[in-house]
């Protein structure tokens, strides 16, 4: 029983006595929803009108039942993202960021490919990885589109999170300075990124390929992606690492690309689930991948103009850049490369983000791609 229900039981019980003054306990309710406030006002009215004790007792029974159901529902709703039934089909909740790797999942749901294969994709998009991770850790999501650095951090923290496949994401390294034509020209320059994340890892790999290291640049940490673009456009840094649609927006503003994860052969983007979800909802996960592959086939066989309005709405691409956005040539679902995991984990260890001796095999699930 939570604090609210305990207090209400005590309150109504004491009301049935005589000569007892009940404190208002304002602080207890200051954070509650309006429904609780309404319940409070109702009881105060009951007290002022001196309703008979038997009616108050009946109210106590009803209130306790309602609170009991409410607490139970809350617990179930947060358990493994709920796995709710929708028309007899179980849901699978996915936490995505507004980037290009979300597009096949959105198409899969909007075109009904998920229902066709026996799952309802409950797609939830987040403006930042921080918000997505908070929802994931609170149990409100079953799966997330994430990256290899985050996988290392999750498992370092004791969360048994497994990679089910790779996804098709992309980061680009942009600059607005004409004299900076290649990544090697960034020596002694400033680069905007988010520390201890896949953006820093990506920049580190690009620098390594150019014969440089992170010590050769000045890192300016800016977690917020829109802010990174604005700072770069206003010459507050020499370069920045960005995802779409901010790459297209940057190009439109006169910035140019030095490298990308595609050009550098770096792919830290993955889809992941807690092991307990994989065990309990393997059927739904397999249905999700069948729907994903249908969506990829749809994207390959249809003109971009047929679905671009949906993408602009769901992913957040600017309407003004509708004709400039190019949807990538997606691949069918495929498993992450073991060497990619090893590389990201090695970097995470260098950064002090991973101390456990975790191998790629321990974090890669075979739920979709059987060994």
C-alpha positions as CSV (number, residue, x, y, z in Angstrom):
1,X,0.0,0.0,0.0
2,X,1.4,3.4,-1.0
3,X,1.6,6.5,1.1
4,X,-1.6,7.9,-0.3
5,X,-3.7,4.9,0.3
6,X,-2.3,4.5,3.9
7,X,-3.1,8.1,4.6
8,X,-6.6,7.9,3.2
9,X,-7.4,4.8,5.3
10,X,-6.1,6.6,8.4
11,X,-8.0,9.8,7.5
12,X,-11.4,8.2,6.9
13,X,-11.0,5.9,9.9
14,X,-10.2,8.8,12.2
15,X,-13.2,10.7,10.7
16,X,-15.4,8.0,12.2
17,X,-14.1,8.9,15.7
18,X,-15.0,12.1,17.7
19,X,-13.0,15.2,18.4
20,X,-10.0,14.3,16.3
21,X,-8.4,17.0,14.2
22,X,-6.8,15.8,10.9
23,X,-3.8,17.7,9.5
24,X,-4.2,18.8,5.9
25,X,-0.9,17.1,4.8
26,X,-0.6,19.5,1.9
27,X,2.9,18.3,1.0
28,X,1.7,14.8,0.6
29,X,-0.6,15.7,-2.3
30,X,1.4,18.4,-3.9
31,X,2.8,16.0,-6.5
32,X,-0.3,13.9,-7.0
33,X,-2.5,14.0,-10.1
34,X,-5.8,15.9,-10.3
35,X,-7.8,12.8,-9.6
36,X,-6.3,12.5,-6.2
37,X,-7.0,16.2,-5.5
38,X,-10.6,15.6,-6.5
39,X,-10.8,12.7,-4.0
40,X,-9.4,14.9,-1.3
41,X,-12.0,17.6,-1.9
42,X,-14.8,15.0,-2.0
43,X,-13.8,13.8,1.5
44,X,-13.6,17.3,2.8
45,X,-17.2,17.9,1.6
46,X,-18.3,14.7,3.2
47,X,-16.7,15.8,6.5
48,X,-18.3,19.2,6.4
49,X,-21.8,17.7,5.8
50,X,-21.3,15.2,8.6
51,X,-22.3,12.2,6.5
52,X,-23.1,9.2,8.5
53,X,-20.4,6.8,9.6
54,X,-21.8,3.9,7.6
55,X,-21.5,5.8,4.4
56,X,-18.0,6.9,5.2
57,X,-17.2,3.2,5.8
58,X,-18.6,2.3,2.4
59,X,-16.5,5.0,0.9
60,X,-13.4,3.6,2.5
61,X,-14.0,0.1,1.1
62,X,-14.6,1.5,-2.4
63,X,-11.5,3.8,-2.2
64,X,-9.3,1.0,-1.0
65,X,-10.4,-1.3,-3.9
66,X,-9.8,1.4,-6.4
67,X,-6.4,2.2,-5.0
68,X,-5.5,-1.4,-5.0
69,X,-6.4,-1.8,-8.6
70,X,-4.6,1.3,-9.5
71,X,-1.4,0.2,-7.8
72,X,-1.6,-3.2,-9.5
73,X,-2.2,-1.6,-12.9
74,X,0.8,0.7,-12.5
75,X,3.0,-2.2,-11.6
76,X,1.8,-4.3,-14.6
77,X,2.1,-1.3,-17.0
78,X,5.8,-0.9,-16.1
79,X,6.6,-4.6,-16.3
80,X,8.6,-5.2,-19.4
81,X,6.8,-2.4,-21.3
82,X,3.5,-4.1,-20.6
83,X,3.2,-6.3,-23.8
84,X,-0.4,-5.1,-24.0
85,X,-3.0,-6.8,-26.1
86,X,-4.4,-4.9,-29.1
87,X,-7.3,-6.7,-30.7
88,X,-5.9,-10.0,-29.6
89,X,-2.4,-9.1,-30.8
90,X,0.4,-8.4,-28.3
91,X,2.2,-5.1,-28.5
92,X,5.9,-4.6,-28.6
93,X,7.1,-1.2,-27.4
94,X,10.1,0.4,-29.1
95,X,11.9,3.5,-28.1
96,X,13.4,5.3,-31.1
97,X,15.1,8.6,-31.8
98,X,14.0,10.9,-34.6
99,X,16.7,9.6,-37.1
100,X,16.9,7.6,-40.3
101,X,17.1,4.3,-38.5
102,X,13.5,4.8,-37.3
103,X,12.0,5.0,-40.8
104,X,11.6,1.3,-41.5
105,X,9.9,0.8,-38.2
106,X,7.5,3.7,-38.8
107,X,6.7,2.3,-42.3
108,X,6.2,-1.2,-40.9
109,X,3.6,0.1,-38.5
110,X,1.9,2.6,-40.7
111,X,1.6,0.1,-43.6
112,X,0.2,-2.5,-41.3
113,X,3.1,-5.0,-41.8
114,X,3.3,-5.4,-38.0
115,X,-0.3,-6.5,-37.7
116,X,0.1,-8.7,-40.7
117,X,2.8,-10.7,-38.9
118,X,1.0,-10.8,-35.6
119,X,2.4,-7.9,-33.5
120,X,1.5,-4.3,-32.8
121,X,4.5,-2.0,-32.8
122,X,4.1,0.6,-30.1
123,X,6.6,3.1,-31.5
124,X,7.6,5.9,-29.1
125,X,10.0,8.5,-30.3
126,X,12.2,10.6,-28.0
127,X,14.0,13.9,-28.7
128,X,17.2,12.8,-26.9
129,X,19.0,9.6,-25.9
130,X,18.7,10.7,-22.3
131,X,14.9,10.7,-22.4
132,X,14.8,7.4,-24.2
133,X,17.2,5.8,-21.7
134,X,15.1,7.1,-18.7
135,X,12.0,5.5,-20.2
136,X,13.9,2.3,-20.9
137,X,15.3,2.0,-17.4
138,X,11.9,2.7,-15.9
139,X,10.5,-0.3,-17.7
140,X,8.3,1.6,-20.1
141,X,10.0,0.3,-23.2
142,X,10.7,-3.3,-24.2
143,X,13.2,-2.5,-27.0
144,X,15.3,0.5,-28.0
145,X,17.2,1.7,-31.0
146,X,20.6,2.4,-29.4
147,X,24.3,2.1,-29.9
148,X,27.3,-0.1,-28.9
149,X,28.6,2.4,-26.4
150,X,25.3,2.4,-24.6
151,X,25.2,-1.4,-24.6
152,X,28.6,-1.4,-22.8
153,X,27.3,1.1,-20.3
154,X,24.0,-0.8,-19.7
155,X,25.9,-4.1,-19.0
156,X,28.5,-2.4,-16.9
157,X,25.6,-1.2,-14.7
158,X,24.2,-4.8,-14.4
159,X,21.4,-4.5,-17.0
160,X,21.2,-7.7,-19.0
161,X,20.6,-6.0,-22.3
162,X,21.2,-7.9,-25.5
163,X,21.8,-6.8,-29.1
164,X,19.2,-8.4,-31.4
165,X,20.4,-6.8,-34.7
166,X,22.1,-3.8,-36.2
167,X,20.2,-0.9,-37.5
168,X,20.8,1.6,-40.3
169,X,21.9,4.9,-38.7
170,X,24.3,7.5,-39.8
171,X,26.5,10.2,-38.3
172,X,28.2,12.8,-40.4
173,X,31.1,15.1,-39.5
174,X,30.5,18.6,-40.8
175,X,32.4,21.8,-40.9
176,X,31.7,25.3,-42.2
177,X,35.4,26.2,-42.8
178,X,36.6,26.1,-46.4
179,X,40.2,25.3,-45.4
180,X,39.1,22.1,-43.6
181,X,38.7,19.7,-46.5
182,X,39.6,16.4,-44.8
183,X,39.4,14.8,-41.4
184,X,43.2,15.2,-41.0
185,X,42.8,19.0,-41.3
186,X,41.1,19.0,-37.9
187,X,44.4,18.8,-36.0
188,X,44.4,21.6,-33.5
189,X,40.7,22.4,-34.2
190,X,37.6,22.2,-32.1
191,X,34.9,19.5,-32.6
192,X,31.4,19.5,-31.0
193,X,30.1,16.2,-29.8
194,X,28.6,14.5,-26.7
195,X,31.2,12.9,-24.5
196,X,31.1,9.2,-23.6
197,X,28.6,8.4,-26.3
198,X,28.6,6.9,-29.8
199,X,29.2,10.4,-31.3
200,X,32.6,10.6,-29.5
201,X,33.4,7.0,-30.4
202,X,32.6,7.8,-34.1
203,X,34.8,10.8,-34.1
204,X,37.6,8.8,-32.5
205,X,37.4,6.2,-35.2
206,X,37.4,8.8,-38.0
207,X,40.4,10.5,-36.4
208,X,42.3,7.2,-36.1
209,X,41.7,6.5,-39.8
210,X,43.2,9.9,-40.6
211,X,46.3,9.3,-38.4
212,X,45.1,11.5,-35.5
213,X,43.7,10.9,-32.0
214,X,41.3,12.7,-29.7
215,X,44.3,14.4,-28.1
216,X,44.9,16.2,-31.5
217,X,41.5,18.1,-31.2
218,X,39.7,20.2,-28.7
219,X,36.4,18.6,-27.8
220,X,33.4,20.9,-27.0
221,X,30.7,18.9,-25.3
222,X,27.2,19.7,-26.4
223,X,24.6,16.9,-25.9
224,X,21.7,18.7,-27.6
225,X,21.8,18.0,-31.3
226,X,20.0,21.2,-32.5
227,X,22.4,23.3,-30.4
228,X,25.4,21.6,-32.0
229,X,24.1,22.7,-35.5
230,X,23.4,26.2,-34.4
231,X,26.9,26.6,-32.8
232,X,28.5,25.3,-35.9
233,X,26.5,27.6,-38.2
234,X,27.6,30.5,-36.1
235,X,31.3,29.6,-36.2
236,X,31.5,28.7,-32.5
237,X,33.4,25.5,-33.4
238,X,35.3,24.1,-36.3
239,X,33.3,20.9,-36.8
240,X,30.5,18.9,-35.3
241,X,29.1,15.3,-35.5
242,X,25.4,15.2,-36.4
243,X,22.7,12.8,-37.5
244,X,20.0,13.4,-40.1
245,X,17.9,15.5,-40.5
246,X,20.5,17.9,-39.1
247,X,23.1,16.9,-41.7
248,X,20.7,18.0,-44.5
249,X,19.9,21.2,-42.6
250,X,23.6,21.9,-42.2
251,X,24.3,21.3,-45.9
252,X,21.4,23.6,-46.8
253,X,23.1,26.3,-44.6
254,X,26.4,26.0,-46.5
255,X,28.2,23.4,-44.3
256,X,30.1,20.5,-45.9
257,X,30.7,16.9,-44.9
258,X,34.2,15.7,-44.0
259,X,33.2,12.0,-43.3
260,X,30.4,9.8,-42.3
261,X,29.9,6.5,-40.5
262,X,29.1,5.0,-43.9
263,X,32.3,6.3,-45.5
264,X,34.4,5.4,-42.4
265,X,32.9,1.9,-42.2
266,X,31.7,2.4,-38.6
267,X,28.3,1.2,-37.6
268,X,27.6,1.6,-33.8
269,X,23.8,1.5,-34.3
270,X,21.9,-1.5,-32.9
271,X,18.5,-2.6,-31.7
272,X,18.4,-4.1,-28.2
273,X,16.1,-5.8,-25.7
274,X,16.5,-7.0,-22.1
275,X,17.1,-10.7,-21.9
276,X,13.9,-11.2,-20.0
277,X,11.9,-9.6,-22.8
278,X,13.6,-11.8,-25.4
279,X,12.6,-14.9,-23.4
280,X,9.0,-13.8,-22.8
281,X,8.3,-12.2,-26.2
282,X,10.4,-14.0,-28.8
283,X,7.3,-14.5,-31.1
284,X,6.6,-10.7,-31.1
285,X,10.3,-9.9,-31.8
286,X,10.4,-12.2,-34.7
287,X,7.2,-10.7,-36.0
288,X,8.7,-7.3,-35.7
289,X,11.7,-8.3,-37.9
290,X,9.4,-9.8,-40.5
291,X,7.5,-6.5,-40.6
292,X,10.8,-4.6,-40.7
293,X,11.9,-6.6,-43.8
294,X,8.6,-5.9,-45.5
295,X,9.1,-2.2,-44.8
296,X,12.5,-2.3,-46.4
297,X,11.1,-3.9,-49.5
298,X,8.3,-1.3,-49.5
299,X,10.9,1.5,-49.4
300,X,12.9,0.0,-52.2
301,X,9.8,-0.4,-54.5
302,X,8.0,2.9,-53.9
303,X,8.8,6.4,-54.8
304,X,10.1,8.6,-51.9
305,X,7.3,11.1,-52.6
306,X,4.7,8.4,-51.6
307,X,5.8,8.3,-48.0
308,X,7.9,11.4,-47.4
309,X,5.0,13.4,-45.7
310,X,4.7,10.6,-43.2
311,X,8.5,10.6,-42.5
312,X,8.5,14.4,-42.1
313,X,5.7,14.1,-39.6
314,X,7.0,11.2,-37.6
315,X,10.8,11.7,-37.8
316,X,10.8,15.5,-37.7
317,X,12.5,16.4,-41.0
318,X,11.9,20.0,-42.0
319,X,9.1,20.5,-44.5
320,X,11.3,23.1,-46.3
321,X,13.9,20.4,-47.1
322,X,11.4,17.8,-48.4
323,X,13.0,17.6,-51.8
324,X,16.6,17.5,-50.5
325,X,16.2,14.6,-48.1
326,X,17.4,11.3,-49.5
327,X,16.2,8.1,-47.8
328,X,19.1,5.6,-47.7
329,X,19.1,2.2,-49.4
330,X,18.2,0.1,-46.4
331,X,19.3,-3.5,-46.0
332,X,17.1,-6.3,-44.7
333,X,17.6,-7.0,-41.0
334,X,21.0,-8.3,-40.2
335,X,23.1,-9.0,-37.2
336,X,25.8,-6.8,-35.7
337,X,29.4,-7.4,-36.7
338,X,31.4,-8.9,-33.8
339,X,34.4,-6.8,-34.7
340,X,32.2,-3.6,-34.4
341,X,31.3,-4.7,-30.8
342,X,34.9,-5.5,-29.9
343,X,36.1,-2.1,-31.2
344,X,33.4,-0.1,-29.4
345,X,34.0,-2.1,-26.1
346,X,37.7,-1.5,-26.4
347,X,37.2,2.2,-26.7
348,X,34.7,2.1,-23.8
349,X,37.3,0.5,-21.6
350,X,39.9,3.1,-22.6
351,X,37.4,5.8,-21.5
352,X,36.7,4.0,-18.2
353,X,33.1,3.3,-19.2
354,X,33.5,-0.5,-19.1
355,X,35.5,-2.4,-16.5
356,X,33.8,-5.8,-16.8
357,X,35.3,-8.5,-19.0
358,X,32.3,-8.7,-21.3
359,X,32.7,-10.4,-24.7
360,X,30.6,-9.7,-27.8
361,X,29.1,-13.2,-27.6
362,X,27.7,-12.3,-24.2
363,X,25.7,-9.3,-25.4
364,X,24.6,-10.6,-28.9
365,X,21.3,-12.5,-28.9
366,X,20.4,-15.1,-31.4
367,X,16.7,-14.4,-31.2
368,X,16.5,-13.3,-34.8
369,X,19.7,-14.9,-36.3
370,X,20.1,-18.4,-34.9
371,X,23.7,-19.7,-34.6
